[in-house]
Amino acid sequence: MGKHTPGERIAEIRKTYSISREDLSERSGVSTDLIAKIEDDGHIPDLAPLIKISRGLGVRLGTLLDDNEQLGPVITRSAETAGSERFKTGLPATSAPTEGHHGLSFKALAAAKNGRHMEPFIVDIEPDAVQEKSTHEGEEFIHILEGKLKLEYGMDEDTLHAGDSVYYDSIVPHRVFSADNNPVKILAVIYTPV
């Protein structure tokens, strides 16, 4: 079975439950224009709209990312991580990744785990990522693997280095980006209540 984009999953779920884009927009607070861009073009500005859309559809965030699910433990070998990219964010709406913009690349670490409540990712953050502050329900844990990360959280700003970590409530407006115009690699675990 081939991989589905989150936009394809959203469209499938909408059709299954006979939910129009307008209905989903009302339920999620995400504009119909953005839902259309996510479904038709695969454009995802950041993670927050995916989380809001999953809640509007009444499904876990993981449902928008999964290809198949297992009940037992799911092991992701390091060699598999490179090919596990699920989506990119932080790209201008008019730019494709091939146009020199790389944004944030999210590689799923447990996409096959059935019924999970946490979403672990390896995230590669390029210096050219365009990221607005986002806010959504849940919590996030970030561990910096490589590089120097700038975290804006509410009115506060911190710089984190390789080996540092942070745990925060996602409802507070936040964003992360390269602190020194070099790529950054992080482990991010996102928890969203069902």
Buried (B, 14 or more C-beta within 10 A) or exposed (E): EEEBBBBBBBBBBBEEEEBEBEBBBEBBEBEBEBBBBBBEEBBBBBBBBBBBBBBBBEBBBBBBBBEEBEEEEBEBEEEEBEEBBBBBBBBEEEBEEEEEBBBBBBBBBBBBBBEBBBBBBBBBBBBBBBBEEBBBBBBBBBBBBBBBBBBBBEEEEEEBEBEBEBEBEBEEBBBBBBBEEEBBBBBBBBBBEE
